[in-house]
Structure formats: C-alpha cells, structure tokens
Amino acid sequence: MPAVSAHSIPEALYSADSVRAMDRYLIQNQGVDGFELMQKAASAAFRHLVSVWPKAHPILVLCGAGNNGGDGYLIAASARRHGLSVTCLAVAPTEKLAGDARTAWLKAKADGVEVLEWRRLSDADVLEYITAASVIVDALLGTGVAGAPREPFATVIRQLNGLNKAVLAVDIPSGLNATTGAAEGEVVRADVSVTFIGAKPGLYTGAGVDVCGQVIFEPLEAERVGVESGELPKAELWPWQRCQGWLPVRPASAHKGLFGHVLVVAGDHGYGGAGIMAAEAASRAGAGLVSLATRLEHVTAALVRCPSLMVKGVTHGSELPALLQQADVVVCGPGIGRSAWGRQMVQQVVASDKPRVLDADALNIMAGRRLVPGGNYVLTPHPGEAARLLGCAVRDVEADRIGSAARLQQQWGGIVLLKGAGTVIATGDEVPAIIPGCNPGMATGGMGDVLSGILGAFLGQVPAARKAVISAAAVHLAAANRAAQEQGYMGLLPSDVIATLPRVLAASERHQTHYDRGTG
C-alpha cells in the first residue's frame, strides 16, 4: 500500500519552480558544487534502493536528458562500484546531455556501466531489458517537465507500467506534475520515490498518491535552504502525529460543558444513517454534548444506536432556531437531501452565527441557490461538490487540488477542506495544508459523514479553527488506517472508523494526561 515514509516526513512543500530556485541558491550563494549535489542525490537514492531491495539484480536505469537523467547515471555508477549488475537505457540521446548530466554520463561510462541507446533498439528489445530487470530506476523526466510525456518517453513508461516491475523513482515519478499532482498522460507507477532538496506537493495529493508509492524525503544536508533562499512553501504537510498535540489536555475536574455542544442537522427521508453516524462520530471524538436534529422517523434508530445523543425530530425549518441557539457548533448536510425540508434546514443553518460545518447536499443547495454563509464555517466538498461550487468540471478540480481549494476559499470564504487522497485545507490567509496518505477502504458511503462529526467535535475543543480542521482530518485518516490494519480495506465501514477513534485518541493522550497523578 502506498505510504509516506514516517522517518522522513517534511513540513514544508515547495513548487517545482521554488525547488529549482533553491537548487540555484545552494550553487550560486552557498558555493555548493552542482555535480557534488547530484552525487549526493544519487548516493541517497542508491542507498534506499538497496535498503528496499537488498537482492536487486539486475538493475535497469532509465535515463532522460536533464539532471534527473544525470542522477540515474550516477546511481548506475554506484551500483557498478558495489558489484551489482546494472545497465542504463538512454531514452534521450546521449549527445544531447550537457553540464552536470553529461559529466554524470561520462563517469558512468568510465566506471564500466553499459549504456544502451533507446533509438538503436527495437520496442521488443526495450521490453526484453525491462522484463529481465529485477528493479527499475526511473530517471527519465524530472520536475521541470509539464504536461503529458512526449515520445519516446510515453512508450517506455507504458511498457514499464505494463510489466508490474519494482520501480524506484528519482525525485518524482516521470509524468507527474511535481506542483499539482496531476498526470496529464502516461506516468510511471513507482514503489518508492526518493525526492531531494525540497519536498513537492504533487507527491502527496492528486495522482501522486496513486503513483509515488513510499515517499522518502532527502534534504541532502540543506534542511534550511527554503528559509534561507526566501522561497515560500506551496503547502504544509500535517500527518496526525504532527498535530495530535493540538487537542487541549483535559483537567481532572473536567465536565461536559468544557468540550462543546455539537448540533448535527441531518437525515432526510431514507438517509437517516448519515446524521446518526455524524452525531456518533462527534461523540466519539470528544464532544461534551451532541444533539441530532433529523426527520421524526429516525429518532428511535438514533437513540438505539447511540443513547447518549439528544435527538429531536423536526418537520420544518422554523423549529431549528431554538436548537441552534443552544449549540456551540453546528454540523449540517449529511443525508440532508435537496427537498424543501433540506433546503429549509440549510437556510436556517447558513443564516446562523454559530461555527458551522457544511457538508454533502448542504453544499449542493448552497451552490444552486448561491447561499454564502457569514461568520465562521467550514466547507467540506468532495471533488464533485467542489466542481459544482466552482462551476467547472471534476477533472479541473483534480488537475490542481491545491489551486482548487484556494479558489473555493476565495469565492465562498470560510475554511475549505477538499476531500480525497491527499486532503487539502485552505484558509485564505495561511499556507494550505495537506493531510498525507490514503486509504482505499474509505471509498464507501458515510466516511464523509464521520469526518463532519469529528470536525464538529474538534471545533468545540481546539481554540484555533484551522488547527481544529487540520487535526480532525488527520485523525479521521489515522483512525481509518488503524481500522484497516485490524481488518483490511475491503468492507471497511464508517462505523469501524468511529469505533477506532477512541483508541487513536487515547494513544495521543498518553504523553499529555495527568489524571492519575498523586493517586498513590
């Protein structure tokens, strides 16, 4: 399963342009030799190659024309010096190599590496070399390439992907946009991606989640170059282990009034489970009190499922203001539908001055009626809902998830949480956040309802709204991952994630809690 390497998770993510600027800064302002930097990158990549595949033999390195290809030639030279069988396939003509990339090619040749020219081989020959290799190193296209790979790179990538070989990508899988995570054409599917100098957002969202495999960040002893060069991050990475400390320590004298009263407004005819799951998730995520306003027919089911809830059957929007007044945070949208009942509920919630989480059909109603909330609120669209809010196609949203989240925030305000693998959170005045990782077991109805409930609970406990949203999204994924470890991805249910939440939260409390102090 693709993963982010836990020992090398960066904080700041930089665009491809920024990373190239950082590279130039090291060479021009700090006197770092460009070829020495390339050697460090190649050495790091080779070290991870033999760590992941200690019996790699033979190795085939696919090399392009730029510095990415230069890294590949030096990786091959390292393999040769360590007595491994290695061949380079020069997909770009070697006479086009210049600068450090040419120096790297010459070094590989001098070290006895066999370099084959793609243009002198038939497709069958290329396929034979790829088939014979135990590990493939992708050093075809670096971060400077945008758009779909051209020939012959597209054909080579297609051949490689068709054989399901073990692949290490150098800096980024060829064909992937390093900044957006988009893949406009053929893209290498790697098992491991070793990235250098500055981590790129495209590795952690969009198609990058599918094709990068395990992501390993190697700063090459230049950890502060982003700050020193003045380059601004494109995004920040927030796994659960980095933000779990944001939940405040609960005092021994704690009472329910300290942790927020969450009102969930949800569940039209036939969709009662959505509201029940959101409300139960809010309870499991530590809310002090949770109320559920839903269709009358769902009241009994909600109390049977979770008797700690306060459940009110409502038939008209005029019944909602009294419930809104009592709440600290409102969650609206799960299973709300688009009938007159749902529209009334959404209108009342949008008009409220309470902190709100707006999800699912609440967003579709807002998009259709151009209802823009005021005050504090969080919008949680999946790509389809985001496309409706932006008036564009889903493919446009997915082509640049960070940019899409930013546009949503500019047009609709509040905090925007764009769902999907590599969830993006935009606030407008701070660097966008990305929650790293993915879980295919979450691709089932109701997972978004669970997230909405957790968001409501965390907004009632974490003082800063941005931190509440980031940590809620992160713990949602962490709980799903833990549930999947226990039972697998196939058949994972939202209720499994809800049940796992307390165990994930308990693990984060261990370094904070002082409940048992002085008990003797």
Secondary structure in CASP SS format (residue, H / E / C, confidence):
PFRMAT SS
TARGET T0000
AUTHOR 0000-0000-0000
METHOD secondary structure of the structure
MODEL  1
M C 1.00
P C 1.00
A C 1.00
V E 1.00
S C 1.00
A H 1.00
H H 1.00
S H 1.00
I C 1.00
P C 1.00
E C 1.00
A E 1.00
L E 1.00
Y C 1.00
S C 1.00
A H 1.00
D H 1.00
S H 1.00
V H 1.00
R H 1.00
A H 1.00
M H 1.00
D H 1.00
R H 1.00
Y H 1.00
L H 1.00
I H 1.00
Q H 1.00
N H 1.00
Q C 1.00
G C 1.00
V C 1.00
D C 1.00
G H 1.00
F H 1.00
E H 1.00
L H 1.00
M H 1.00
Q H 1.00
K H 1.00
A H 1.00
A H 1.00
S H 1.00
A H 1.00
A H 1.00
F H 1.00
R H 1.00
H H 1.00
L H 1.00
V H 1.00
S H 1.00
V H 1.00
W C 1.00
P C 1.00
K C 1.00
A C 1.00
H C 1.00
P C 1.00
I E 1.00
L E 1.00
V E 1.00
L E 1.00
C E 1.00
G C 1.00
A C 1.00
G C 1.00
N H 1.00
N H 1.00
G H 1.00
G H 1.00
D H 1.00
G H 1.00
Y H 1.00
L H 1.00
I H 1.00
A H 1.00
A H 1.00
S H 1.00
A H 1.00
R H 1.00
R H 1.00
H C 1.00
G C 1.00
L C 1.00
S C 1.00
V E 1.00
T E 1.00
C E 1.00
L E 1.00
A E 1.00
V C 1.00
A C 1.00
P C 1.00
T H 1.00
E H 1.00
K H 1.00
L C 1.00
A C 1.00
G H 1.00
D H 1.00
A H 1.00
R H 1.00
T H 1.00
A H 1.00
W H 1.00
L H 1.00
K H 1.00
A H 1.00
K H 1.00
A H 1.00
D C 1.00
G C 1.00
V C 1.00
E E 1.00
V E 1.00
L E 1.00
E E 1.00
W H 1.00
R H 1.00
R H 1.00
L C 1.00
S C 1.00
D H 1.00
A H 1.00
D H 1.00
V H 1.00
L H 1.00
E H 1.00
Y H 1.00
I H 1.00
T H 1.00
A H 1.00
A C 1.00
S C 1.00
V E 1.00
I E 1.00
V E 1.00
D E 1.00
A E 1.00
L C 1.00
L C 1.00
G C 1.00
T C 1.00
G C 1.00
V C 1.00
A C 1.00
G C 1.00
A C 1.00
P C 1.00
R C 1.00
E C 1.00
P C 1.00
F H 1.00
A H 1.00
T H 1.00
V H 1.00
I H 1.00
R H 1.00
Q H 1.00
L H 1.00
N H 1.00
G C 1.00
L C 1.00
N C 1.00
K C 1.00
A E 1.00
V E 1.00
L E 1.00
A E 1.00
V E 1.00
D C 1.00
I C 1.00
P C 1.00
S C 1.00
G C 1.00
L C 1.00
N C 1.00
A C 1.00
T C 1.00
T C 1.00
G C 1.00
A C 1.00
A C 1.00
E C 1.00
G C 1.00
E C 1.00
V C 1.00
V C 1.00
R C 1.00
A C 1.00
D C 1.00
V E 1.00
S E 1.00
V E 1.00
T E 1.00
F E 1.00
I C 1.00
G C 1.00
A E 1.00
K C 1.00
P H 1.00
G H 1.00
L H 1.00
Y C 1.00
T C 1.00
G C 1.00
A C 1.00
G H 1.00
V H 1.00
D H 1.00
V H 1.00
C C 1.00
G C 1.00
Q E 1.00
V E 1.00
I E 1.00
F E 1.00
E E 1.00
P C 1.00
L C 1.00
E C 1.00
A C 1.00
E C 1.00
R C 1.00
V H 1.00
G H 1.00
V H 1.00
E H 1.00
S H 1.00
G C 1.00
E C 1.00
L C 1.00
P C 1.00
K C 1.00
A E 1.00
E E 1.00
L E 1.00
W C 1.00
P C 1.00
W H 1.00
Q H 1.00
R H 1.00
C H 1.00
Q H 1.00
G H 1.00
W H 1.00
L C 1.00
P C 1.00
V C 1.00
R C 1.00
P C 1.00
A C 1.00
S C 1.00
A C 1.00
H C 1.00
K H 1.00
G H 1.00
L H 1.00
F C 1.00
G C 1.00
H E 1.00
V E 1.00
L E 1.00
V E 1.00
V E 1.00
A C 1.00
G C 1.00
D C 1.00
H C 1.00
G C 1.00
Y C 1.00
G H 1.00
G H 1.00
A H 1.00
G H 1.00
I H 1.00
M H 1.00
A H 1.00
A H 1.00
E H 1.00
A H 1.00
A H 1.00
S H 1.00
R H 1.00
A C 1.00
G C 1.00
A C 1.00
G C 1.00
L E 1.00
V E 1.00
S E 1.00
L E 1.00
A E 1.00
T E 1.00
R C 1.00
L H 1.00
E H 1.00
H H 1.00
V H 1.00
T H 1.00
A H 1.00
A H 1.00
L H 1.00
V H 1.00
R H 1.00
C C 1.00
P C 1.00
S C 1.00
L C 1.00
M E 1.00
V E 1.00
K E 1.00
G E 1.00
V C 1.00
T C 1.00
H C 1.00
G H 1.00
S H 1.00
E H 1.00
L H 1.00
P H 1.00
A H 1.00
L H 1.00
L H 1.00
Q H 1.00
Q H 1.00
A C 1.00
D C 1.00
V E 1.00
V E 1.00
V E 1.00
C E 1.00
G C 1.00
P C 1.00
G C 1.00
I C 1.00
G C 1.00
R C 1.00
S C 1.00
A H 1.00
W H 1.00
G H 1.00
R H 1.00
Q H 1.00
M H 1.00
V H 1.00
Q H 1.00
Q H 1.00
V H 1.00
V H 1.00
A H 1.00
S C 1.00
D C 1.00
K C 1.00
P C 1.00
R E 1.00
V E 1.00
L E 1.00
D C 1.00
A C 1.00
D H 1.00
A H 1.00
L H 1.00
N H 1.00
I H 1.00
M H 1.00
A H 1.00
G H 1.00
R H 1.00
R C 1.00
L C 1.00
V C 1.00
P C 1.00
G C 1.00
G C 1.00
N C 1.00
Y E 1.00
V E 1.00
L E 1.00
T C 1.00
P C 1.00
H C 1.00
P H 1.00
G H 1.00
E H 1.00
A H 1.00
A H 1.00
R H 1.00
L H 1.00
L H 1.00
G C 1.00
C C 1.00
A C 1.00
V H 1.00
R H 1.00
D H 1.00
V H 1.00
E H 1.00
A H 1.00
D C 1.00
R H 1.00
I H 1.00
G H 1.00
S H 1.00
A H 1.00
A H 1.00
R H 1.00
L H 1.00
Q H 1.00
Q H 1.00
Q H 1.00
W H 1.00
G C 1.00
G C 1.00
I E 1.00
V E 1.00
L E 1.00
L E 1.00
K C 1.00
G C 1.00
A C 1.00
G C 1.00
T E 1.00
V E 1.00
I E 1.00
A E 1.00
T C 1.00
G C 1.00
D C 1.00
E C 1.00
V C 1.00
P C 1.00
A E 1.00
I E 1.00
I E 1.00
P C 1.00
G C 1.00
C C 1.00
N C 1.00
P H 1.00
G H 1.00
M H 1.00
A C 1.00
T C 1.00
G C 1.00
G C 1.00
M H 1.00
G H 1.00
D H 1.00
V H 1.00
L H 1.00
S H 1.00
G H 1.00
I H 1.00
L H 1.00
G H 1.00
A H 1.00
F H 1.00
L H 1.00
G C 1.00
Q C 1.00
V C 1.00
P C 1.00
A C 1.00
A H 1.00
R H 1.00
K H 1.00
A H 1.00
V H 1.00
I H 1.00
S H 1.00
A H 1.00
A H 1.00
A H 1.00
V H 1.00
H H 1.00
L H 1.00
A H 1.00
A H 1.00
A H 1.00
N H 1.00
R H 1.00
A H 1.00
A H 1.00
Q H 1.00
E H 1.00
Q H 1.00
G C 1.00
Y C 1.00
M C 1.00
G C 1.00
L C 1.00
L C 1.00
P H 1.00
S H 1.00
D H 1.00
V H 1.00
I H 1.00
A H 1.00
T H 1.00
L H 1.00
P H 1.00
R H 1.00
V H 1.00
L H 1.00
A H 1.00
A H 1.00
S H 1.00
E H 1.00
R C 1.00
H C 1.00
Q C 1.00
T C 1.00
H C 1.00
Y C 1.00
D C 1.00
R C 1.00
G C 1.00
T C 1.00
G C 1.00
END
